[in-house]
Amino acid sequence: SPHNGGFGSLIVTRTLVGFGVGWLEERLYRDNLLNALLFTAAGTAVAESLYFVVAPLPNIPLWAKTFGFGILCNCLAAIPIYLILRRLVGDTKKFRDY
């Protein structure tokens, strides 16, 4: 659980970012790993920044360290997840023409 019981703030910020990234998924990055990584990094940065605004930590250097580490971990996790989902879903370009 986040510090000082900020679980609701965590859910709200992640939900907003997830909605935004999901909305952009079809329009911008579905078939490109580099774009998926860029949006993963940007989405993580936005989510962490929103959470910091809503429930600020008293130790800003620690937050900055975990901020960068979170972006790195999410981007590293996005690579195999993207490749696995791409293989499972297949090429979707032909379906988007309808």
KEKE-3310 file (N, C-alpha, C; in steps of 0.2 Angstrom, whole numbers, plus 5000, padded with zeros to 4 digits):
npx = (5004:5003:5012:5005:4992:4987:4980:4968:4972:4982:4975:4966:4975:4982:4972:4967:4978:4979:4967:4970:4981:4976:4966:4974:4981:4976:4977:4990:5002:5001:5007:5021:5035:5045:5037:5028:5036:5040:5028:5025:5035:5032:5019:5021:5029:5019:5009:5016:5020:5007:5003:5012:5008:4996:4997:5010:5027:5037:5051:5059:5071:5071:5059:5062:5072:5065:5056:5063:5068:5056:5051:5061:5060:5047:5048:5057:5049:5039:5044:5045:5032:5025:5030:5025:5011:5009:5012:5002:4990:4992:4994:4985:4982:4975:4962:4959:4954:4941)
npy = (4994:5011:5025:5033:5029:5031:5025:5026:5037:5032:5023:5031:5040:5030:5024:5035:5038:5025:5025:5035:5031:5019:5024:5031:5020:5013:5023:5028:5019:5005:4995:4996:4994:5003:5015:5010:5008:5022:5027:5020:5024:5038:5037:5031:5041:5052:5046:5044:5057:5063:5056:5061:5074:5073:5065:5070:5065:5066:5065:5071:5068:5054:5050:5055:5046:5033:5036:5037:5024:5017:5020:5014:5000:4998:5000:4990:4979:4981:4977:4962:4959:4966:4960:4947:4949:4954:4943:4934:4941:4944:4951:4966:4975:4973:4972:4984:4991:4990)
npz = (5000:4996:5004:5018:5016:5003:4993:4985:4977:4970:4962:4955:4947:4940:4933:4925:4917:4910:4903:4894:4887:4882:4873:4864:4858:4847:4838:4837:4841:4839:4831:4832:4840:4845:4847:4856:4867:4869:4873:4884:4893:4893:4898:4911:4917:4917:4925:4937:4940:4942:4953:4962:4963:4968:4980:4988:4991:5006:5004:4991:4983:4984:4978:4965:4962:4962:4953:4940:4940:4940:4927:4919:4923:4919:4905:4901:4904:4895:4883:4881:4884:4874:4862:4865:4865:4852:4845:4849:4845:4832:4815:4814:4805:4794:4799:4803:4792:4791)
capx = (5000:5006:5012:4999:4985:4985:4978:4964:4975:4986:4970:4964:4980:4984:4966:4967:4984:4978:4962:4973:4986:4972:4963:4979:4983:4974:4978:4997:5007:4999:5011:5027:5038:5048:5031:5025:5041:5039:5021:5026:5039:5028:5013:5024:5030:5013:5006:5020:5019:5001:5002:5016:5004:4990:5000:5017:5031:5042:5058:5059:5076:5069:5054:5065:5075:5060:5053:5067:5068:5050:5051:5066:5057:5041:5050:5060:5044:5035:5047:5042:5024:5023:5031:5021:5004:5009:5012:4996:4985:4994:4994:4979:4981:4969:4955:4957:4952:4934)
capy = (5000:5018:5029:5037:5026:5035:5020:5029:5042:5028:5020:5037:5042:5025:5024:5041:5036:5019:5027:5039:5026:5014:5028:5032:5014:5012:5029:5029:5015:4998:4991:4999:4993:5009:5019:5007:5010:5029:5028:5017:5029:5044:5035:5030:5048:5055:5043:5045:5064:5065:5053:5065:5080:5071:5063:5071:5062:5071:5064:5072:5064:5047:5050:5055:5040:5028:5039:5034:5016:5014:5021:5009:4994:4997:4999:4983:4974:4982:4974:4955:4959:4969:4954:4941:4950:4954:4936:4931:4944:4944:4957:4969:4981:4971:4972:4991:4994:4990)
capz = (5000:4996:5010:5021:5014:4997:4988:4980:4973:4965:4957:4950:4943:4935:4928:4920:4912:4907:4898:4889:4883:4878:4868:4859:4856:4840:4833:4836:4842:4840:4827:4832:4847:4848:4849:4862:4873:4871:4876:4891:4897:4895:4903:4918:4919:4919:4931:4943:4942:4944:4959:4966:4964:4973:4987:4988:4996:5009:5002:4984:4980:4984:4973:4959:4960:4960:4946:4935:4941:4938:4920:4916:4924:4914:4898:4900:4904:4889:4877:4880:4884:4867:4858:4866:4863:4845:4842:4850:4842:4825:4812:4815:4800:4789:4802:4804:4786:4791)
cpx = (5004:5007:5006:4993:4983:4983:4973:4967:4979:4981:4968:4969:4982:4978:4966:4973:4982:4972:4966:4977:4981:4968:4968:4982:4982:4976:4986:5002:5006:5004:5018:5030:5041:5042:5028:5030:5041:5033:5021:5030:5035:5022:5015:5025:5024:5010:5010:5020:5013:5000:5006:5012:4999:4992:5007:5021:5036:5049:5058:5065:5074:5064:5057:5069:5071:5056:5056:5067:5062:5049:5055:5063:5051:5043:5053:5054:5040:5037:5044:5035:5022:5024:5027:5013:5004:5009:5005:4990:4986:4994:4986:4977:4976:4963:4954:4954:4944:4930)
cpy = (5006:5021:5033:5035:5030:5030:5022:5034:5038:5025:5025:5038:5036:5024:5029:5040:5030:5021:5031:5035:5021:5018:5029:5026:5012:5017:5030:5024:5007:4993:4993:4998:4999:5014:5017:5008:5017:5030:5025:5021:5035:5043:5034:5037:5052:5053:5044:5053:5066:5062:5058:5071:5079:5069:5063:5067:5067:5071:5065:5068:5056:5046:5050:5049:5034:5030:5036:5027:5013:5015:5015:5002:4993:4996:4993:4978:4975:4978:4966:4955:4961:4963:4948:4943:4951:4948:4933:4934:4944:4951:4960:4974:4979:4972:4980:4995:4994:4994)
cpz = (5000:5003:5012:5018:5007:4991:4983:4975:4968:4960:4952:4945:4938:4930:4923:4914:4907:4901:4893:4884:4879:4872:4862:4855:4849:4835:4832:4836:4841:4836:4827:4839:4849:4850:4856:4868:4874:4875:4883:4895:4898:4899:4910:4921:4921:4925:4937:4945:4944:4951:4964:4968:4969:4980:4987:4993:4999:5007:4994:4980:4979:4979:4966:4957:4958:4954:4940:4935:4938:4930:4917:4917:4919:4907:4896:4900:4898:4883:4876:4880:4877:4862:4858:4863:4855:4842:4843:4846:4834:4822:4812:4810:4796:4792:4803:4798:4786:4795)
residu = (SER:PRO:HIS:ASN:GLY:GLY:PHE:GLY:SER:LEU:ILE:VAL:THR:ARG:THR:LEU:VAL:GLY:PHE:GLY:VAL:GLY:TRP:LEU:GLU:GLU:ARG:LEU:TYR:ARG:ASP:ASN:LEU:LEU:ASN:ALA:LEU:LEU:PHE:THR:ALA:ALA:GLY:THR:ALA:VAL:ALA:GLU:SER:LEU:TYR:PHE:VAL:VAL:ALA:PRO:LEU:PRO:ASN:ILE:PRO:LEU:TRP:ALA:LYS:THR:PHE:GLY:PHE:GLY:ILE:LEU:CYS:ASN:CYS:LEU:ALA:ALA:ILE:PRO:ILE:TYR:LEU:ILE:LEU:ARG:ARG:LEU:VAL:GLY:ASP:THR:LYS:LYS:PHE:ARG:ASP:TYR)
# end
